[in-house]
Amino acid sequence: MLSTAPLISNLHNIKAEAIENLTACLTINDPEGNFLYVNSYTLNMFGYTHAHELVNKSWKILYSAEEVKKLADLNQQVSLDAQ
C-alpha cells in the first residue's frame, strides 16, 4: 500500500513556505497579544531581522502610544458593532 506520509509532509512544507513568503504581515499572537510567530514580511516591514527579536513581546512595541490607543479604540468599536 502506498504511504501518504511523504505527500502530507510535502504539503506541510509547501504551506509553511507560502506563509513565510507571504507579501503581507502575518503574525500569530497569544491571548495577551504577545507574538508567537511573525513572518519575514512583518520583520522587514518593522525593521527587524530575526523572529526572536519579537517573539514573546507585545504587538504594542511596534507602534507609538498614540497609535496603540487608536488601534485599541478601533478594536473596541468593531467589537461593539459585532454585538
N, C-alpha and C positions, 0 to 999 in steps of 0.2 A: 504494500500500500504506500502511496506517495505521501510524504510528510508535508504538512502545510507550514511547519515551523519556519523554514527559510523565507517563505513568502511573507509571513506575518512579521518577521524580523526586518525584512527589507522594507515593508510598508511603514513600519515604525520609524526606520531611519529616514525614509523619504519625508514623512510628516515632520520629524524633528528638524530636518534641513530646511524644509519650507518655512516653518515657524521662525527659525533662526535668521533666515534671509528675507523675511517679510520686509517690505519697504514702508512700514508703519510701526509706530511704537506699540509694543505688546509687553505687558507685564502681568504677572500673577502675584497677588498680594494676599496676605493673611487677613483675618477679620479686623485687625487693628490698623491695617494699611501699610504694613511693612512688606517690602519686596521679598518674594520668594524666588522669582525668576524675572529677568529682564532680557529682551532680545538685543541683538547687535545694533539695530537701528536706534533703539532707545539710548543705548550707551553713547553712540555717535552724536545723536541729537543734543544730548545734555553735556557732552564733553568728557565722557568717561571712556576708559579703555578696557576695563575688566569688570565683569559682573560682581565680583566680590566687593567692589567699591560701593555698591548699592544694596546688595542682598542683606536682609535683616535690618535695613534702615527704612524710615518712613518716607512715603512718596513726597511728603511736605518739604524735604530737603532740596527738592528740585525747583521750588517756587519761592518767591518772596512772601512775606507775611501777608501783604495786601492780596496777592493772587490766591493764597491759601484760603483767606476769608471769602473771597469772591466764589471760589470753587465750592467751598462748604455751603455757602448760601444757595448757590445754584443747585447743589445736590439736595439740599433740604426742600427747595421749591419743587424739584422734579419728584421727590418722594411724596410730597403733599398732593401734587397733581395726579399721581398714580392711584391715590386712595380714592 
